[in-house]
Amino acid sequence: MAESKMQCNTESFQSINNLFIRSLSEAKESRSLPHSNFTSDIYLLFSLAKKMAQLIEKENLQSLHAIFCGINLDFFVIKAHLGEIIALLDAKYDEVGSKIKSIEHAFYKNRKSFLAERNDKILVRGKRLVMDGLPELKDFEQTFDKDIALLIQHEIDHQNGLFLHETSIEVETF
């Protein structure tokens, strides 16, 4: 039994090394795949988060949801201030601030810009993957504001099957 688990993990680690950002239609299709078992192995989840962080850096993004890597998992990674990586699993939020308008970009639409309505402050609950030292998945509750609050709302929209081109107005930016 241990051999098959190891083989599964080895295959999963190999698939992580081959991750790439998917198209919008592929991302939507990934929602119909079986729910990922990445959470059964903390080191696998950690490897996924690291690879997603590399893709964020490579593609000059601010955040990335697992569905855009073809993985049906409510998991996303955000590049926060000073390069800090925030990796959240099964995150939900409550609005605690005021509604604002936000200019956001959708890489899946050739980086077009959209005007979205967001909340400037949110209370987030879920699990956070601790990335420093030994990886650990911890229950998490924290208030975020400004840019990080906007990014989290954007990624949770993806979790809920919502995409900018469907919920926001396309705008020209210079």
C-alpha positions as CSV (number, residue, x, y, z in Angstrom):
1,M,0.0,0.0,0.0
2,A,2.8,2.4,0.8
3,E,4.3,1.8,-2.6
4,S,1.2,2.9,-4.5
5,K,0.9,6.1,-2.3
6,M,4.5,6.9,-3.1
7,Q,3.9,6.3,-6.8
8,C,0.9,8.6,-6.7
9,N,2.9,11.3,-4.9
10,T,5.8,10.9,-7.4
11,E,3.4,11.3,-10.3
12,S,1.8,14.3,-8.6
13,F,5.2,15.9,-8.0
14,Q,6.1,15.4,-11.6
15,S,2.8,16.9,-12.7
16,I,3.5,20.0,-10.5
17,N,6.8,20.5,-12.3
18,N,4.9,20.6,-15.6
19,L,2.3,23.1,-14.5
20,F,1.4,25.9,-16.8
21,I,-1.3,28.5,-16.9
22,R,-4.4,27.3,-18.7
23,S,-6.8,29.2,-20.9
24,L,-10.2,30.3,-19.5
25,S,-12.1,27.5,-21.1
26,E,-9.6,24.9,-19.7
27,A,-9.8,26.6,-16.2
28,K,-13.6,26.3,-16.4
29,E,-13.3,22.7,-17.5
30,S,-11.0,21.9,-14.5
31,R,-14.0,22.6,-12.2
32,S,-15.6,19.4,-13.6
33,L,-12.6,17.3,-12.8
34,P,-12.5,15.2,-9.5
35,H,-11.6,17.4,-6.5
36,S,-7.8,17.3,-6.2
37,N,-6.1,15.3,-3.4
38,F,-3.3,17.8,-3.0
39,T,-4.5,18.5,0.6
40,S,-3.8,14.9,1.6
41,D,-0.1,15.5,1.5
42,I,1.2,18.8,3.0
43,Y,4.5,18.6,1.0
44,L,2.5,18.2,-2.2
45,L,0.4,21.2,-1.4
46,F,3.6,23.1,-0.5
47,S,5.2,22.1,-3.9
48,L,2.1,23.3,-5.7
49,A,2.2,26.6,-3.9
50,K,5.9,27.1,-4.7
51,K,5.3,26.3,-8.4
52,M,2.3,28.6,-8.5
53,A,4.5,31.4,-7.0
54,Q,7.1,30.7,-9.7
55,L,4.4,31.1,-12.4
56,I,3.3,34.3,-10.8
57,E,6.8,35.6,-11.0
58,K,7.4,34.4,-14.5
59,E,4.2,35.8,-15.9
60,N,4.4,39.0,-13.9
61,L,1.1,38.4,-12.1
62,Q,-0.1,39.3,-8.6
63,S,-2.1,36.1,-7.9
64,L,-3.0,32.8,-9.4
65,H,-5.8,30.3,-8.6
66,A,-5.3,26.5,-8.9
67,I,-8.0,26.2,-11.5
68,F,-5.8,28.2,-13.9
69,C,-3.3,25.4,-13.5
70,G,-5.9,22.7,-14.4
71,I,-6.4,21.7,-10.7
72,N,-9.8,21.5,-9.2
73,L,-8.9,22.8,-5.8
74,D,-10.1,25.9,-3.9
75,F,-6.5,27.1,-3.5
76,F,-4.8,30.3,-4.6
77,V,-1.5,32.1,-4.1
78,I,-0.9,35.8,-3.8
79,K,2.3,37.8,-4.1
80,A,1.9,40.3,-1.3
81,H,4.0,43.3,-0.3
82,L,7.7,42.8,-0.3
83,G,7.3,39.5,-2.1
84,E,5.6,37.7,0.7
85,I,3.6,34.7,-0.6
86,I,0.1,34.1,0.8
87,A,-1.3,30.7,0.0
88,L,-5.0,30.1,1.0
89,L,-7.1,27.0,0.9
90,D,-10.9,27.0,1.1
91,A,-11.0,30.8,1.8
92,K,-14.2,32.7,2.3
93,Y,-14.6,36.4,3.2
94,D,-17.0,38.8,4.8
95,E,-17.2,42.4,3.6
96,V,-16.3,44.8,6.4
97,G,-15.4,47.9,4.6
98,S,-16.9,50.1,1.9
99,K,-17.6,49.4,-1.8
100,I,-15.0,50.8,-4.2
101,K,-14.3,50.6,-7.9
102,S,-11.1,48.7,-8.9
103,I,-9.2,48.4,-12.2
104,E,-8.2,44.8,-12.6
105,H,-6.5,42.8,-15.3
106,A,-7.3,39.4,-16.7
107,F,-4.4,37.6,-18.1
108,Y,-6.8,35.0,-19.7
109,K,-8.2,37.9,-21.8
110,N,-4.8,39.1,-23.0
111,R,-4.4,41.3,-19.9
112,K,-7.4,43.4,-20.7
113,S,-8.5,45.8,-18.0
114,F,-11.9,45.7,-16.2
115,L,-13.7,47.9,-13.8
116,A,-14.9,45.8,-10.9
117,E,-16.8,46.6,-7.8
118,R,-15.0,45.3,-4.7
119,N,-14.9,45.9,-0.9
120,D,-11.9,47.9,0.4
121,K,-11.7,45.8,3.5
122,I,-12.6,42.1,4.1
123,L,-12.4,39.5,6.9
124,V,-11.0,36.2,5.4
125,R,-11.4,32.8,6.9
126,G,-10.0,29.5,5.7
127,K,-6.7,27.7,5.9
128,R,-3.3,29.2,5.3
129,L,-0.3,27.2,4.1
130,V,2.6,28.3,6.2
131,M,5.5,28.5,3.8
132,D,8.4,29.3,6.2
133,G,10.2,26.4,7.8
134,L,8.2,23.2,7.8
135,P,5.0,23.5,5.7
136,E,1.9,23.5,7.8
137,L,-1.8,24.1,7.1
138,K,-3.3,26.4,9.8
139,D,-6.8,27.6,10.4
140,F,-6.8,31.2,9.5
141,E,-8.8,34.4,10.1
142,Q,-7.4,37.8,9.2
143,T,-8.6,41.2,8.0
144,F,-7.1,42.5,4.8
145,D,-7.5,45.9,3.1
146,K,-6.4,47.7,0.1
147,D,-4.6,45.7,-2.7
148,I,-4.5,42.4,-0.9
149,A,-8.2,42.6,-0.2
150,L,-8.9,43.2,-3.9
151,L,-6.7,40.3,-4.9
152,I,-8.3,37.9,-2.5
153,Q,-11.8,38.9,-3.7
154,H,-10.7,38.4,-7.3
155,E,-9.3,34.9,-6.6
156,I,-12.4,33.8,-4.5
157,D,-14.5,34.9,-7.4
158,H,-12.6,32.3,-9.5
159,Q,-13.4,29.7,-6.7
160,N,-17.1,30.6,-7.2
161,G,-16.9,30.3,-11.0
162,L,-16.9,34.1,-11.6
163,F,-14.6,35.8,-14.0
164,L,-14.0,39.5,-14.7
165,H,-15.3,39.5,-18.2
166,E,-18.6,38.1,-16.9
167,T,-19.0,40.4,-13.8
168,S,-17.2,43.6,-14.7
169,I,-17.0,46.3,-17.4
170,E,-14.1,46.2,-19.8
171,V,-12.2,49.6,-19.9
172,E,-9.3,51.1,-21.8
173,T,-6.2,51.8,-19.8
174,F,-3.1,53.6,-21.0
